[in-house]
Amino acid sequence: MPSYEVFAEFYDSLTDNAEYRERADYIVELLQKNHNHSMGLTLDLACGTGTLTILLKELGVDVYGVDASSDMLSIAQQKSFEKGLDILFLCQRMEQLDLWGTFDTCVCTLDSLNHITDYQTFKQAIGRVARFTEDNGIFVFDVNTVYKHREILRDNTFVYETDEVFCVW
């Protein structure tokens, strides 16, 4: 993911509308209250700069993060250090996930699975998650649909501007 080397520095300012707090609260409520699932040891897959990971930790979740970008993880580690949180961050690609044990819950948000465009690689990533998920574990993820890519995103230009960066997508 070489593009994230430069992008990592600006990622948080460009995703400040992602409503991370609401996402964290929703995931915990969804699993604990609606599905009676204890989050237990939780993996934040494709955690990026760790914003969701940190919020889950602050909610009492035993969580660690995995991302393919060392630059994104460097920012995640710095943010967790500044908050006095002890969170493990590992640099691994989703399809090469290799852990020392299993987890009870895996979350993968902000359409991170959409970044895998090769079907075989996608199957490998899902297979790696399954391999390290405890029996009765839960994998929570979101994706953009084919409809959204064809009808909403296609042929549109999106502009994000902050004091630090001007991004046209």
C-alpha positions as CSV (number, residue, x, y, z in Angstrom):
1,M,0.0,0.0,0.0
2,P,2.5,2.6,-1.0
3,S,-0.1,5.3,-1.5
4,Y,-0.8,5.3,2.3
5,E,2.8,6.3,3.0
6,V,2.1,9.9,2.0
7,F,-1.6,9.8,2.8
8,A,-1.2,8.6,6.4
9,E,-0.2,12.1,7.5
10,F,-3.5,13.5,6.3
11,Y,-5.9,10.6,6.8
12,D,-7.4,11.7,10.1
13,S,-8.2,15.2,8.8
14,L,-9.9,13.7,5.7
15,T,-12.0,11.2,7.7
16,D,-13.1,13.4,10.5
17,N,-16.7,13.0,9.3
18,A,-16.6,9.2,9.7
19,E,-18.4,9.4,13.1
20,Y,-15.9,7.1,14.8
21,R,-17.5,7.5,18.3
22,E,-20.9,6.6,17.0
23,R,-19.4,3.6,15.1
24,A,-17.6,2.4,18.3
25,D,-20.7,2.7,20.4
26,Y,-22.9,1.0,17.7
27,I,-20.5,-2.0,17.4
28,V,-20.4,-2.5,21.2
29,E,-24.1,-2.1,21.6
30,L,-24.9,-4.3,18.5
31,L,-22.8,-7.2,19.8
32,Q,-23.2,-7.0,23.6
33,K,-26.9,-5.9,23.9
34,N,-28.5,-7.2,20.6
35,H,-26.5,-10.4,20.2
36,N,-25.4,-11.1,23.8
37,H,-21.9,-11.5,22.5
38,S,-19.0,-10.5,24.8
39,M,-16.5,-8.8,22.6
40,G,-13.6,-10.5,24.4
41,L,-10.3,-10.2,22.6
42,T,-11.1,-8.0,19.5
43,L,-9.1,-7.4,16.3
44,D,-9.6,-4.1,14.5
45,L,-8.6,-5.2,11.0
46,A,-7.3,-2.5,8.6
47,C,-7.2,-0.2,11.6
48,G,-5.5,2.6,9.8
49,T,-4.5,5.4,12.2
50,G,-6.2,3.6,15.1
51,T,-9.0,6.0,15.8
52,L,-11.7,3.3,16.1
53,T,-9.2,1.0,17.9
54,I,-8.6,3.7,20.5
55,L,-12.2,4.4,21.0
56,L,-13.0,0.7,21.5
57,K,-10.2,0.5,24.1
58,E,-11.7,3.5,25.9
59,L,-15.0,1.7,26.0
60,G,-13.3,-1.2,27.8
61,V,-12.8,-3.5,24.8
62,D,-9.6,-5.6,24.9
63,V,-8.5,-4.6,21.3
64,Y,-5.5,-4.6,19.1
65,G,-5.1,-3.4,15.5
66,V,-3.7,-4.7,12.3
67,D,-3.0,-2.7,9.1
68,A,-0.8,-3.1,6.1
69,S,0.6,0.4,6.3
70,S,3.5,1.0,8.7
71,D,3.0,4.8,8.3
72,M,-0.7,4.5,9.4
73,L,0.3,2.3,12.3
74,S,3.0,4.7,13.4
75,I,0.3,7.4,13.8
76,A,-1.9,4.9,15.6
77,Q,0.8,4.0,18.0
78,Q,1.6,7.7,18.7
79,K,-2.1,8.5,19.3
80,S,-2.5,5.6,21.7
81,F,0.7,6.6,23.5
82,E,-0.5,10.2,23.9
83,K,-3.7,8.9,25.5
84,G,-1.8,6.5,27.8
85,L,-3.3,3.4,26.2
86,D,-1.4,0.2,25.8
87,I,-2.6,-1.2,22.4
88,L,-0.7,-3.7,20.3
89,F,-0.5,-2.7,16.6
90,L,0.7,-5.2,14.0
91,C,1.8,-4.5,10.4
92,Q,0.2,-7.2,8.2
93,R,-1.9,-7.4,5.1
94,M,-5.4,-8.8,5.5
95,E,-4.8,-11.8,3.2
96,Q,-1.6,-12.7,5.1
97,L,-3.0,-12.3,8.6
98,D,-0.9,-14.5,11.0
99,L,-1.5,-14.3,14.7
100,W,-0.3,-16.1,17.8
101,G,-3.8,-17.0,18.9
102,T,-7.5,-16.4,18.2
103,F,-9.9,-13.6,18.8
104,D,-13.5,-13.4,19.8
105,T,-14.5,-10.5,17.6
106,C,-13.1,-8.9,14.5
107,V,-14.2,-5.5,13.2
108,C,-13.3,-4.1,9.8
109,T,-14.8,-0.8,9.0
110,L,-14.8,2.1,6.6
111,D,-15.1,-0.1,3.6
112,S,-11.6,-1.5,4.1
113,L,-12.6,-4.8,2.4
114,N,-13.4,-2.8,-0.8
115,H,-9.7,-2.1,-1.1
116,I,-9.2,-5.8,-2.1
117,T,-10.1,-5.9,-5.8
118,D,-8.9,-9.4,-6.6
119,Y,-11.4,-12.1,-5.7
120,Q,-8.8,-14.7,-4.8
121,T,-7.1,-12.2,-2.5
122,F,-10.5,-11.3,-0.9
123,K,-11.2,-15.0,-0.3
124,Q,-7.7,-15.3,1.3
125,A,-8.4,-12.4,3.6
126,I,-11.8,-13.8,4.7
127,G,-10.2,-17.2,5.2
128,R,-7.5,-15.7,7.4
129,V,-10.1,-14.0,9.6
130,A,-12.0,-17.3,9.9
131,R,-8.8,-19.2,10.8
132,F,-8.1,-16.9,13.8
133,T,-11.7,-16.5,15.0
134,E,-12.9,-18.4,18.0
135,D,-15.9,-20.8,17.7
136,N,-18.9,-18.6,18.1
137,G,-16.8,-15.5,17.3
138,I,-18.2,-12.7,15.2
139,F,-16.8,-10.7,12.3
140,V,-18.4,-7.3,11.8
141,F,-17.6,-5.4,8.6
142,D,-19.0,-2.9,6.1
143,V,-18.5,-2.6,2.4
144,N,-19.7,-0.4,-0.4
145,T,-22.0,-2.2,-2.8
146,V,-21.6,-2.6,-6.5
147,Y,-24.6,-0.3,-6.8
148,K,-22.9,2.5,-4.9
149,H,-19.7,2.2,-7.0
150,R,-21.7,2.2,-10.3
151,E,-24.4,4.7,-9.5
152,I,-23.1,7.1,-6.9
153,L,-19.3,7.1,-7.0
154,R,-18.8,6.6,-10.7
155,D,-18.4,9.7,-12.8
156,N,-18.4,12.0,-9.7
157,T,-15.7,14.1,-8.3
158,F,-15.3,14.5,-4.6
159,V,-13.2,17.4,-3.1
160,Y,-11.9,17.4,0.4
161,E,-10.1,20.5,1.6
162,T,-8.5,21.4,4.9
163,D,-5.9,23.9,5.9
164,E,-3.3,21.1,5.4
165,V,-4.4,19.3,2.3
166,F,-6.4,19.5,-0.9
167,C,-7.7,16.1,-2.1
168,V,-9.7,15.5,-5.2
169,W,-11.0,12.0,-5.7
